[in-house]
Amino acid sequence: MLIISSREFRQNQRLYFEKADQGEQIIVQRGKDKAYALTPVDEDDVYFNTEMLEKLKQSIEQVRQGKSKKVSTSDEIHELLGL
């Protein structure tokens, strides 16, 4: 794991992006109490990917068709979840 300052990161961004791409853990320290992890992102990390958007569209259509259930109380939640 590498811990670097934000200044060091700015001056050598390409180097640290390449290291992150190779699996190195990079922590960028900003001030005394803030730190950020530099991590490559792939399609599985993006929440609203194509698959998720399709699921949302299907859910909206089910609601339009009345294929949904309104849950208002904790008892109804427990019943829905089978608890």
PDB file of N, CA, C and O in Angstrom:
ATOM      1  N   MET A   1       0.847  -1.172   0.000  1.00  0.00           N
ATOM      2  CA  MET A   1       0.000   0.000   0.000  1.00  0.00           C
ATOM      3  C   MET A   1       0.891   1.232   0.000  1.00  0.00           C
ATOM      4  O   MET A   1       1.856   1.322   0.758  1.00  0.00           O
ATOM      5  N   LEU A   2       0.546   2.177  -0.866  1.00  0.00           N
ATOM      6  CA  LEU A   2       1.256   3.442  -0.922  1.00  0.00           C
ATOM      7  C   LEU A   2       0.377   4.543  -0.363  1.00  0.00           C
ATOM      8  O   LEU A   2      -0.797   4.641  -0.718  1.00  0.00           O
ATOM      9  N   ILE A   3       0.928   5.364   0.498  1.00  0.00           N
ATOM     10  CA  ILE A   3       0.223   6.532   1.005  1.00  0.00           C
ATOM     11  C   ILE A   3       1.000   7.742   0.527  1.00  0.00           C
ATOM     12  O   ILE A   3       2.174   7.918   0.852  1.00  0.00           O
ATOM     13  N   ILE A   4       0.315   8.580  -0.257  1.00  0.00           N
ATOM     14  CA  ILE A   4       0.982   9.735  -0.852  1.00  0.00           C
ATOM     15  C   ILE A   4       0.185  10.995  -0.550  1.00  0.00           C
ATOM     16  O   ILE A   4      -0.994  10.931  -0.201  1.00  0.00           O
ATOM     17  N   SER A   5       0.835  12.127  -0.685  1.00  0.00           N
ATOM     18  CA  SER A   5       0.153  13.404  -0.485  1.00  0.00           C
ATOM     19  C   SER A   5      -0.614  13.776  -1.747  1.00  0.00           C
ATOM     20  O   SER A   5      -0.341  13.257  -2.830  1.00  0.00           O
ATOM     21  N   SER A   6      -1.567  14.674  -1.596  1.00  0.00           N
ATOM     22  CA  SER A   6      -2.320  15.128  -2.763  1.00  0.00           C
ATOM     23  C   SER A   6      -1.399  15.861  -3.742  1.00  0.00           C
ATOM     24  O   SER A   6      -1.608  15.793  -4.954  1.00  0.00           O
ATOM     25  N   ARG A   7      -0.408  16.543  -3.239  1.00  0.00           N
ATOM     26  CA  ARG A   7       0.558  17.221  -4.115  1.00  0.00           C
ATOM     27  C   ARG A   7       1.343  16.199  -4.930  1.00  0.00           C
ATOM     28  O   ARG A   7       1.511  16.360  -6.139  1.00  0.00           O
ATOM     29  N   GLU A   8       1.823  15.149  -4.265  1.00  0.00           N
ATOM     30  CA  GLU A   8       2.555  14.086  -4.971  1.00  0.00           C
ATOM     31  C   GLU A   8       1.670  13.448  -6.034  1.00  0.00           C
ATOM     32  O   GLU A   8       2.124  13.177  -7.146  1.00  0.00           O
ATOM     33  N   PHE A   9       0.407  13.208  -5.693  1.00  0.00           N
ATOM     34  CA  PHE A   9      -0.523  12.625  -6.663  1.00  0.00           C
ATOM     35  C   PHE A   9      -0.690  13.532  -7.881  1.00  0.00           C
ATOM     36  O   PHE A   9      -0.617  13.070  -9.020  1.00  0.00           O
ATOM     37  N   ARG A  10      -0.912  14.813  -7.640  1.00  0.00           N
ATOM     38  CA  ARG A  10      -1.094  15.751  -8.762  1.00  0.00           C
ATOM     39  C   ARG A  10       0.131  15.775  -9.669  1.00  0.00           C
ATOM     40  O   ARG A  10       0.001  15.839 -10.891  1.00  0.00           O
ATOM     41  N   GLN A  11       1.315  15.723  -9.074  1.00  0.00           N
ATOM     42  CA  GLN A  11       2.542  15.810  -9.863  1.00  0.00           C
ATOM     43  C   GLN A  11       2.829  14.538 -10.649  1.00  0.00           C
ATOM     44  O   GLN A  11       3.522  14.585 -11.665  1.00  0.00           O
ATOM     45  N   ASN A  12       2.304  13.399 -10.191  1.00  0.00           N
ATOM     46  CA  ASN A  12       2.627  12.116 -10.829  1.00  0.00           C
ATOM     47  C   ASN A  12       1.387  11.252 -11.048  1.00  0.00           C
ATOM     48  O   ASN A  12       1.422  10.042 -10.824  1.00  0.00           O
ATOM     49  N   GLN A  13       0.311  11.863 -11.478  1.00  0.00           N
ATOM     50  CA  GLN A  13      -0.953  11.142 -11.639  1.00  0.00           C
ATOM     51  C   GLN A  13      -0.815   9.884 -12.490  1.00  0.00           C
ATOM     52  O   GLN A  13      -1.296   8.817 -12.109  1.00  0.00           O
ATOM     53  N   ARG A  14      -0.176  10.004 -13.613  1.00  0.00           N
ATOM     54  CA  ARG A  14      -0.062   8.868 -14.523  1.00  0.00           C
ATOM     55  C   ARG A  14       0.595   7.677 -13.833  1.00  0.00           C
ATOM     56  O   ARG A  14       0.126   6.546 -13.966  1.00  0.00           O
ATOM     57  N   LEU A  15       1.651   7.917 -13.116  1.00  0.00           N
ATOM     58  CA  LEU A  15       2.358   6.859 -12.392  1.00  0.00           C
ATOM     59  C   LEU A  15       1.421   6.154 -11.420  1.00  0.00           C
ATOM     60  O   LEU A  15       1.396   4.924 -11.366  1.00  0.00           O
ATOM     61  N   TYR A  16       0.661   6.914 -10.661  1.00  0.00           N
ATOM     62  CA  TYR A  16      -0.209   6.315  -9.649  1.00  0.00           C
ATOM     63  C   TYR A  16      -1.432   5.632 -10.258  1.00  0.00           C
ATOM     64  O   TYR A  16      -1.914   4.634  -9.723  1.00  0.00           O
ATOM     65  N   PHE A  17      -1.938   6.165 -11.379  1.00  0.00           N
ATOM     66  CA  PHE A  17      -3.012   5.461 -12.081  1.00  0.00           C
ATOM     67  C   PHE A  17      -2.512   4.108 -12.589  1.00  0.00           C
ATOM     68  O   PHE A  17      -3.217   3.105 -12.489  1.00  0.00           O
ATOM     69  N   GLU A  18      -1.309   4.084 -13.126  1.00  0.00           N
ATOM     70  CA  GLU A  18      -0.736   2.826 -13.623  1.00  0.00           C
ATOM     71  C   GLU A  18      -0.534   1.828 -12.483  1.00  0.00           C
ATOM     72  O   GLU A  18      -0.810   0.639 -12.640  1.00  0.00           O
ATOM     73  N   LYS A  19      -0.055   2.307 -11.343  1.00  0.00           N
ATOM     74  CA  LYS A  19       0.131   1.425 -10.191  1.00  0.00           C
ATOM     75  C   LYS A  19      -1.210   0.863  -9.712  1.00  0.00           C
ATOM     76  O   LYS A  19      -1.301  -0.317  -9.371  1.00  0.00           O
ATOM     77  N   ALA A  20      -2.249   1.703  -9.687  1.00  0.00           N
ATOM     78  CA  ALA A  20      -3.586   1.245  -9.294  1.00  0.00           C
ATOM     79  C   ALA A  20      -4.096   0.202 -10.290  1.00  0.00           C
ATOM     80  O   ALA A  20      -4.711  -0.787  -9.892  1.00  0.00           O
ATOM     81  N   ASP A  21      -3.843   0.423 -11.583  1.00  0.00           N
ATOM     82  CA  ASP A  21      -4.245  -0.543 -12.607  1.00  0.00           C
ATOM     83  C   ASP A  21      -3.559  -1.896 -12.410  1.00  0.00           C
ATOM     84  O   ASP A  21      -4.105  -2.934 -12.783  1.00  0.00           O
ATOM     85  N   GLN A  22      -2.371  -1.879 -11.827  1.00  0.00           N
ATOM     86  CA  GLN A  22      -1.606  -3.109 -11.581  1.00  0.00           C
ATOM     87  C   GLN A  22      -1.962  -3.755 -10.242  1.00  0.00           C
ATOM     88  O   GLN A  22      -1.365  -4.760  -9.856  1.00  0.00           O
ATOM     89  N   GLY A  23      -2.929  -3.181  -9.538  1.00  0.00           N
ATOM     90  CA  GLY A  23      -3.387  -3.774  -8.288  1.00  0.00           C
ATOM     91  C   GLY A  23      -2.821  -3.162  -7.022  1.00  0.00           C
ATOM     92  O   GLY A  23      -3.163  -3.595  -5.921  1.00  0.00           O
ATOM     93  N   GLU A  24      -1.977  -2.180  -7.155  1.00  0.00           N
ATOM     94  CA  GLU A  24      -1.398  -1.519  -5.981  1.00  0.00           C
ATOM     95  C   GLU A  24      -2.479  -0.680  -5.295  1.00  0.00           C
ATOM     96  O   GLU A  24      -3.263  -0.009  -5.966  1.00  0.00           O
ATOM     97  N   GLN A  25      -2.521  -0.715  -3.973  1.00  0.00           N
ATOM     98  CA  GLN A  25      -3.447   0.119  -3.217  1.00  0.00           C
ATOM     99  C   GLN A  25      -2.795   1.485  -3.026  1.00  0.00           C
ATOM    100  O   GLN A  25      -1.694   1.597  -2.485  1.00  0.00           O
ATOM    101  N   ILE A  26      -3.499   2.519  -3.482  1.00  0.00           N
ATOM    102  CA  ILE A  26      -2.988   3.882  -3.393  1.00  0.00           C
ATOM    103  C   ILE A  26      -3.925   4.690  -2.506  1.00  0.00           C
ATOM    104  O   ILE A  26      -5.128   4.750  -2.762  1.00  0.00           O
ATOM    105  N   ILE A  27      -3.386   5.306  -1.474  1.00  0.00           N
ATOM    106  CA  ILE A  27      -4.142   6.197  -0.603  1.00  0.00           C
ATOM    107  C   ILE A  27      -3.580   7.597  -0.782  1.00  0.00           C
ATOM    108  O   ILE A  27      -2.380   7.821  -0.622  1.00  0.00           O
ATOM    109  N   VAL A  28      -4.463   8.545  -1.117  1.00  0.00           N
ATOM    110  CA  VAL A  28      -4.047   9.932  -1.278  1.00  0.00           C
ATOM    111  C   VAL A  28      -4.474  10.682  -0.025  1.00  0.00           C
ATOM    112  O   VAL A  28      -5.664  10.802   0.265  1.00  0.00           O
ATOM    113  N   GLN A  29      -3.489  11.186   0.716  1.00  0.00           N
ATOM    114  CA  GLN A  29      -3.732  11.906   1.962  1.00  0.00           C
ATOM    115  C   GLN A  29      -3.930  13.375   1.635  1.00  0.00           C
ATOM    116  O   GLN A  29      -3.111  13.993   0.956  1.00  0.00           O
ATOM    117  N   ARG A  30      -5.032  13.923   2.131  1.00  0.00           N
ATOM    118  CA  ARG A  30      -5.324  15.347   1.906  1.00  0.00           C
ATOM    119  C   ARG A  30      -5.489  16.006   3.259  1.00  0.00           C
ATOM    120  O   ARG A  30      -6.490  15.795   3.943  1.00  0.00           O
ATOM    121  N   GLY A  31      -4.530  16.787   3.637  1.00  0.00           N
ATOM    122  CA  GLY A  31      -4.561  17.405   4.956  1.00  0.00           C
ATOM    123  C   GLY A  31      -4.313  16.349   6.025  1.00  0.00           C
ATOM    124  O   GLY A  31      -3.800  15.266   5.743  1.00  0.00           O
ATOM    125  N   LYS A  32      -4.686  16.684   7.254  1.00  0.00           N
ATOM    126  CA  LYS A  32      -4.416  15.776   8.372  1.00  0.00           C
ATOM    127  C   LYS A  32      -5.465  14.692   8.542  1.00  0.00           C
ATOM    128  O   LYS A  32      -5.157  13.597   9.013  1.00  0.00           O
ATOM    129  N   ASP A  33      -6.721  14.991   8.156  1.00  0.00           N
ATOM    130  CA  ASP A  33      -7.787  14.049   8.494  1.00  0.00           C
ATOM    131  C   ASP A  33      -8.628  13.580   7.310  1.00  0.00           C
ATOM    132  O   ASP A  33      -9.735  13.077   7.502  1.00  0.00           O
ATOM    133  N   LYS A  34      -8.124  13.735   6.100  1.00  0.00           N
ATOM    134  CA  LYS A  34      -8.860  13.274   4.926  1.00  0.00           C
ATOM    135  C   LYS A  34      -7.963  12.401   4.072  1.00  0.00           C
ATOM    136  O   LYS A  34      -6.800  12.725   3.830  1.00  0.00           O
ATOM    137  N   ALA A  35      -8.530  11.270   3.613  1.00  0.00           N
ATOM    138  CA  ALA A  35      -7.778  10.362   2.756  1.00  0.00           C
ATOM    139  C   ALA A  35      -8.727   9.744   1.744  1.00  0.00           C
ATOM    140  O   ALA A  35      -9.915   9.578   2.019  1.00  0.00           O
ATOM    141  N   TYR A  36      -8.205   9.405   0.578  1.00  0.00           N
ATOM    142  CA  TYR A  36      -8.998   8.856  -0.516  1.00  0.00           C
ATOM    143  C   TYR A  36      -8.267   7.657  -1.110  1.00  0.00           C
ATOM    144  O   TYR A  36      -7.042   7.661  -1.225  1.00  0.00           O
ATOM    145  N   ALA A  37      -9.021   6.642  -1.481  1.00  0.00           N
ATOM    146  CA  ALA A  37      -8.435   5.458  -2.103  1.00  0.00           C
ATOM    147  C   ALA A  37      -8.561   5.589  -3.612  1.00  0.00           C
ATOM    148  O   ALA A  37      -9.629   5.924  -4.124  1.00  0.00           O
ATOM    149  N   LEU A  38      -7.481   5.328  -4.317  1.00  0.00           N
ATOM    150  CA  LEU A  38      -7.483   5.341  -5.778  1.00  0.00           C
ATOM    151  C   LEU A  38      -7.714   3.909  -6.246  1.00  0.00           C
ATOM    152  O   LEU A  38      -6.872   3.033  -6.049  1.00  0.00           O
ATOM    153  N   THR A  39      -8.865   3.688  -6.867  1.00  0.00           N
ATOM    154  CA  THR A  39      -9.267   2.342  -7.244  1.00  0.00           C
ATOM    155  C   THR A  39      -9.813   2.345  -8.668  1.00  0.00           C
ATOM    156  O   THR A  39     -10.659   3.176  -8.996  1.00  0.00           O
ATOM    157  N   PRO A  40      -9.348   1.432  -9.520  1.00  0.00           N
ATOM    158  CA  PRO A  40      -9.930   1.340 -10.861  1.00  0.00           C
ATOM    159  C   PRO A  40     -11.402   0.929 -10.777  1.00  0.00           C
ATOM    160  O   PRO A  40     -11.784   0.138  -9.914  1.00  0.00           O
ATOM    161  N   VAL A  41     -12.212   1.463 -11.666  1.00  0.00           N
ATOM    162  CA  VAL A  41     -13.641   1.160 -11.703  1.00  0.00           C
ATOM    163  C   VAL A  41     -13.931   0.409 -12.993  1.00  0.00           C
ATOM    164  O   VAL A  41     -13.493   0.808 -14.072  1.00  0.00           O
ATOM    165  N   ASP A  42     -14.683  -0.693 -12.866  1.00  0.00           N
ATOM    166  CA  ASP A  42     -15.126  -1.374 -14.078  1.00  0.00           C
ATOM    167  C   ASP A  42     -16.642  -1.333 -14.149  1.00  0.00           C
ATOM    168  O   ASP A  42     -17.286  -0.760 -13.271  1.00  0.00           O
ATOM    169  N   GLU A  43     -17.217  -1.928 -15.172  1.00  0.00           N
ATOM    170  CA  GLU A  43     -18.659  -1.823 -15.386  1.00  0.00           C
ATOM    171  C   GLU A  43     -19.460  -2.385 -14.221  1.00  0.00           C
ATOM    172  O   GLU A  43     -20.546  -1.883 -13.931  1.00  0.00           O
ATOM    173  N   ASP A  44     -18.957  -3.413 -13.545  1.00  0.00           N
ATOM    174  CA  ASP A  44     -19.669  -3.988 -12.404  1.00  0.00           C
ATOM    175  C   ASP A  44     -19.758  -3.026 -11.225  1.00  0.00           C
ATOM    176  O   ASP A  44     -20.628  -3.172 -10.368  1.00  0.00           O
ATOM    177  N   ASP A  45     -18.861  -2.044 -11.180  1.00  0.00           N
ATOM    178  CA  ASP A  45     -18.860  -1.081 -10.084  1.00  0.00           C
ATOM    179  C   ASP A  45     -19.850   0.061 -10.295  1.00  0.00           C
ATOM    180  O   ASP A  45     -20.206   0.761  -9.347  1.00  0.00           O
ATOM    181  N   VAL A  46     -20.283   0.244 -11.506  1.00  0.00           N
ATOM    182  CA  VAL A  46     -21.217   1.319 -11.816  1.00  0.00           C
ATOM    183  C   VAL A  46     -22.620   0.810 -11.558  1.00  0.00           C
ATOM    184  O   VAL A  46     -23.080  -0.116 -12.226  1.00  0.00           O
ATOM    185  N   TYR A  47     -23.303   1.406 -10.596  1.00  0.00           N
ATOM    186  CA  TYR A  47     -24.600   0.905 -10.163  1.00  0.00           C
ATOM    187  C   TYR A  47     -25.632   0.959 -11.272  1.00  0.00           C
ATOM    188  O   TYR A  47     -26.375  -0.003 -11.467  1.00  0.00           O
ATOM    189  N   PHE A  48     -25.694   2.051 -11.995  1.00  0.00           N
ATOM    190  CA  PHE A  48     -26.707   2.186 -13.030  1.00  0.00           C
ATOM    191  C   PHE A  48     -26.156   1.744 -14.384  1.00  0.00           C
ATOM    192  O   PHE A  48     -26.131   2.512 -15.345  1.00  0.00           O
ATOM    193  N   ASN A  49     -25.715   0.486 -14.435  1.00  0.00           N
ATOM    194  CA  ASN A  49     -25.273  -0.079 -15.694  1.00  0.00           C
ATOM    195  C   ASN A  49     -26.494  -0.508 -16.506  1.00  0.00           C
ATOM    196  O   ASN A  49     -27.626  -0.343 -16.050  1.00  0.00           O
ATOM    197  N   THR A  50     -26.284  -1.041 -17.674  1.00  0.00           N
ATOM    198  CA  THR A  50     -27.378  -1.420 -18.574  1.00  0.00           C
ATOM    199  C   THR A  50     -28.328  -2.417 -17.929  1.00  0.00           C
ATOM    200  O   THR A  50     -29.545  -2.293 -18.067  1.00  0.00           O
ATOM    201  N   GLU A  51     -27.786  -3.398 -17.231  1.00  0.00           N
ATOM    202  CA  GLU A  51     -28.613  -4.421 -16.592  1.00  0.00           C
ATOM    203  C   GLU A  51     -29.506  -3.808 -15.507  1.00  0.00           C
ATOM    204  O   GLU A  51     -30.688  -4.140 -15.416  1.00  0.00           O
ATOM    205  N   MET A  52     -28.951  -2.928 -14.700  1.00  0.00           N
ATOM    206  CA  MET A  52     -29.731  -2.304 -13.629  1.00  0.00           C
ATOM    207  C   MET A  52     -30.820  -1.404 -14.207  1.00  0.00           C
ATOM    208  O   MET A  52     -31.938  -1.386 -13.693  1.00  0.00           O
ATOM    209  N   LEU A  53     -30.513  -0.665 -15.258  1.00  0.00           N
ATOM    210  CA  LEU A  53     -31.521   0.190 -15.879  1.00  0.00           C
ATOM    211  C   LEU A  53     -32.674  -0.636 -16.437  1.00  0.00           C
ATOM    212  O   LEU A  53     -33.829  -0.220 -16.350  1.00  0.00           O
ATOM    213  N   GLU A  54     -32.378  -1.789 -17.003  1.00  0.00           N
ATOM    214  CA  GLU A  54     -33.430  -2.669 -17.519  1.00  0.00           C
ATOM    215  C   GLU A  54     -34.307  -3.183 -16.376  1.00  0.00           C
ATOM    216  O   GLU A  54     -35.528  -3.244 -16.517  1.00  0.00           O
ATOM    217  N   LYS A  55     -33.709  -3.549 -15.263  1.00  0.00           N
ATOM    218  CA  LYS A  55     -34.488  -3.987 -14.101  1.00  0.00           C
ATOM    219  C   LYS A  55     -35.392  -2.881 -13.582  1.00  0.00           C
ATOM    220  O   LYS A  55     -36.533  -3.137 -13.195  1.00  0.00           O
ATOM    221  N   LEU A  56     -34.887  -1.653 -13.573  1.00  0.00           N
ATOM    222  CA  LEU A  56     -35.708  -0.523 -13.143  1.00  0.00           C
ATOM    223  C   LEU A  56     -36.893  -0.309 -14.083  1.00  0.00           C
ATOM    224  O   LEU A  56     -38.007  -0.053 -13.627  1.00  0.00           O
ATOM    225  N   LYS A  57     -36.659  -0.412 -15.389  1.00  0.00           N
ATOM    226  CA  LYS A  57     -37.744  -0.264 -16.358  1.00  0.00           C
ATOM    227  C   LYS A  57     -38.803  -1.343 -16.150  1.00  0.00           C
ATOM    228  O   LYS A  57     -40.000  -1.064 -16.218  1.00  0.00           O
ATOM    229  N   GLN A  58     -38.361  -2.575 -15.896  1.00  0.00           N
ATOM    230  CA  GLN A  58     -39.301  -3.674 -15.656  1.00  0.00           C
ATOM    231  C   GLN A  58     -40.111  -3.418 -14.389  1.00  0.00           C
ATOM    232  O   GLN A  58     -41.316  -3.670 -14.360  1.00  0.00           O
ATOM    233  N   SER A  59     -39.473  -2.931 -13.368  1.00  0.00           N
ATOM    234  CA  SER A  59     -40.169  -2.646 -12.109  1.00  0.00           C
ATOM    235  C   SER A  59     -41.205  -1.547 -12.283  1.00  0.00           C
ATOM    236  O   SER A  59     -42.312  -1.644 -11.754  1.00  0.00           O
ATOM    237  N   ILE A  60     -40.855  -0.516 -13.013  1.00  0.00           N
ATOM    238  CA  ILE A  60     -41.800   0.574 -13.270  1.00  0.00           C
ATOM    239  C   ILE A  60     -43.006   0.047 -14.039  1.00  0.00           C
ATOM    240  O   ILE A  60     -44.140   0.423 -13.743  1.00  0.00           O
ATOM    241  N   GLU A  61     -42.776  -0.811 -15.015  1.00  0.00           N
ATOM    242  CA  GLU A  61     -43.871  -1.385 -15.781  1.00  0.00           C
ATOM    243  C   GLU A  61     -44.765  -2.265 -14.900  1.00  0.00           C
ATOM    244  O   GLU A  61     -45.987  -2.248 -15.048  1.00  0.00           O
ATOM    245  N   GLN A  62     -44.169  -3.021 -13.998  1.00  0.00           N
ATOM    246  CA  GLN A  62     -44.967  -3.841 -13.077  1.00  0.00           C
ATOM    247  C   GLN A  62     -45.863  -2.968 -12.203  1.00  0.00           C
ATOM    248  O   GLN A  62     -47.010  -3.330 -11.944  1.00  0.00           O
ATOM    249  N   VAL A  63     -45.368  -1.851 -11.756  1.00  0.00           N
ATOM    250  CA  VAL A  63     -46.177  -0.932 -10.939  1.00  0.00           C
ATOM    251  C   VAL A  63     -47.327  -0.381 -11.779  1.00  0.00           C
ATOM    252  O   VAL A  63     -48.465  -0.314 -11.313  1.00  0.00           O
ATOM    253  N   ARG A  64     -47.032   0.009 -13.006  1.00  0.00           N
ATOM    254  CA  ARG A  64     -48.093   0.512 -13.896  1.00  0.00           C
ATOM    255  C   ARG A  64     -49.191  -0.519 -14.108  1.00  0.00           C
ATOM    256  O   ARG A  64     -50.365  -0.165 -14.224  1.00  0.00           O
ATOM    257  N   GLN A  65     -48.817  -1.791 -14.159  1.00  0.00           N
ATOM    258  CA  GLN A  65     -49.774  -2.868 -14.382  1.00  0.00           C
ATOM    259  C   GLN A  65     -50.466  -3.302 -13.093  1.00  0.00           C
ATOM    260  O   GLN A  65     -51.290  -4.216 -13.109  1.00  0.00           O
ATOM    261  N   GLY A  66     -50.139  -2.660 -11.992  1.00  0.00           N
ATOM    262  CA  GLY A  66     -50.760  -3.008 -10.713  1.00  0.00           C
ATOM    263  C   GLY A  66     -50.166  -4.248 -10.071  1.00  0.00           C
ATOM    264  O   GLY A  66     -50.768  -4.819  -9.162  1.00  0.00           O
ATOM    265  N   LYS A  67     -49.004  -4.672 -10.522  1.00  0.00           N
ATOM    266  CA  LYS A  67     -48.350  -5.868  -9.980  1.00  0.00           C
ATOM    267  C   LYS A  67     -47.363  -5.481  -8.877  1.00  0.00           C
ATOM    268  O   LYS A  67     -46.190  -5.853  -8.909  1.00  0.00           O
ATOM    269  N   SER A  68     -47.866  -4.737  -7.918  1.00  0.00           N
ATOM    270  CA  SER A  68     -47.034  -4.319  -6.793  1.00  0.00           C
ATOM    271  C   SER A  68     -47.856  -4.403  -5.519  1.00  0.00           C
ATOM    272  O   SER A  68     -49.080  -4.530  -5.558  1.00  0.00           O
ATOM    273  N   LYS A  69     -47.173  -4.331  -4.401  1.00  0.00           N
ATOM    274  CA  LYS A  69     -47.850  -4.414  -3.116  1.00  0.00           C
ATOM    275  C   LYS A  69     -47.372  -3.256  -2.248  1.00  0.00           C
ATOM    276  O   LYS A  69     -46.171  -3.029  -2.101  1.00  0.00           O
ATOM    277  N   LYS A  70     -48.318  -2.535  -1.681  1.00  0.00           N
ATOM    278  CA  LYS A  70     -47.975  -1.425  -0.797  1.00  0.00           C
ATOM    279  C   LYS A  70     -47.733  -1.977   0.606  1.00  0.00           C
ATOM    280  O   LYS A  70     -48.550  -2.724   1.144  1.00  0.00           O
ATOM    281  N   VAL A  71     -46.614  -1.600   1.178  1.00  0.00           N
ATOM    282  CA  VAL A  71     -46.239  -2.045   2.517  1.00  0.00           C
ATOM    283  C   VAL A  71     -46.089  -0.806   3.387  1.00  0.00           C
ATOM    284  O   VAL A  71     -45.308   0.094   3.079  1.00  0.00           O
ATOM    285  N   SER A  72     -46.854  -0.770   4.486  1.00  0.00           N
ATOM    286  CA  SER A  72     -46.862   0.431   5.321  1.00  0.00           C
ATOM    287  C   SER A  72     -46.407   0.195   6.757  1.00  0.00           C
ATOM    288  O   SER A  72     -45.914   1.116   7.408  1.00  0.00           O
ATOM    289  N   THR A  73     -46.565  -1.016   7.251  1.00  0.00           N
ATOM    290  CA  THR A  73     -46.250  -1.277   8.656  1.00  0.00           C
ATOM    291  C   THR A  73     -45.129  -2.292   8.773  1.00  0.00           C
ATOM    292  O   THR A  73     -44.813  -3.002   7.819  1.00  0.00           O
ATOM    293  N   SER A  74     -44.540  -2.349   9.942  1.00  0.00           N
ATOM    294  CA  SER A  74     -43.474  -3.336  10.164  1.00  0.00           C
ATOM    295  C   SER A  74     -44.013  -4.756  10.064  1.00  0.00           C
ATOM    296  O   SER A  74     -43.301  -5.658   9.624  1.00  0.00           O
ATOM    297  N   ASP A  75     -45.256  -4.963  10.464  1.00  0.00           N
ATOM    298  CA  ASP A  75     -45.867  -6.305  10.344  1.00  0.00           C
ATOM    299  C   ASP A  75     -45.971  -6.697   8.871  1.00  0.00           C
ATOM    300  O   ASP A  75     -45.699  -7.842   8.509  1.00  0.00           O
ATOM    301  N   GLU A  76     -46.363  -5.747   8.026  1.00  0.00           N
ATOM    302  CA  GLU A  76     -46.466  -6.040   6.600  1.00  0.00           C
ATOM    303  C   GLU A  76     -45.087  -6.322   5.996  1.00  0.00           C
ATOM    304  O   GLU A  76     -44.960  -7.169   5.112  1.00  0.00           O
ATOM    305  N   ILE A  77     -44.077  -5.630   6.461  1.00  0.00           N
ATOM    306  CA  ILE A  77     -42.709  -5.892   5.995  1.00  0.00           C
ATOM    307  C   ILE A  77     -42.276  -7.292   6.388  1.00  0.00           C
ATOM    308  O   ILE A  77     -41.716  -8.028   5.576  1.00  0.00           O
ATOM    309  N   HIS A  78     -42.538  -7.660   7.643  1.00  0.00           N
ATOM    310  CA  HIS A  78     -42.180  -8.998   8.118  1.00  0.00           C
ATOM    311  C   HIS A  78     -42.914 -10.061   7.303  1.00  0.00           C
ATOM    312  O   HIS A  78     -42.328 -11.078   6.931  1.00  0.00           O
ATOM    313  N   GLU A  79     -44.183  -9.825   7.030  1.00  0.00           N
ATOM    314  CA  GLU A  79     -44.973 -10.774   6.253  1.00  0.00           C
ATOM    315  C   GLU A  79     -44.413 -10.911   4.840  1.00  0.00           C
ATOM    316  O   GLU A  79     -44.285 -12.021   4.325  1.00  0.00           O
ATOM    317  N   LEU A  80     -44.082  -9.789   4.217  1.00  0.00           N
ATOM    318  CA  LEU A  80     -43.527  -9.795   2.873  1.00  0.00           C
ATOM    319  C   LEU A  80     -42.204 -10.557   2.817  1.00  0.00           C
ATOM    320  O   LEU A  80     -41.942 -11.297   1.868  1.00  0.00           O
ATOM    321  N   LEU A  81     -41.392 -10.373   3.824  1.00  0.00           N
ATOM    322  CA  LEU A  81     -40.081 -11.028   3.862  1.00  0.00           C
ATOM    323  C   LEU A  81     -40.116 -12.431   4.440  1.00  0.00           C
ATOM    324  O   LEU A  81     -39.106 -13.134   4.445  1.00  0.00           O
ATOM    325  N   GLY A  82     -41.287 -12.839   4.929  1.00  0.00           N
ATOM    326  CA  GLY A  82     -41.407 -14.167   5.480  1.00  0.00           C
ATOM    327  C   GLY A  82     -40.733 -14.334   6.834  1.00  0.00           C
ATOM    328  O   GLY A  82     -40.238 -15.413   7.160  1.00  0.00           O
ATOM    329  N   LEU A  83     -40.715 -13.286   7.604  1.00  0.00           N
ATOM    330  CA  LEU A  83     -40.043 -13.329   8.928  1.00  0.00           C
ATOM    331  C   LEU A  83     -41.029 -13.638  10.032  1.00  0.00           C
ATOM    332  O   LEU A  83     -40.645 -13.713  11.199  1.00  0.00           O
TER     333      LEU A  83
END
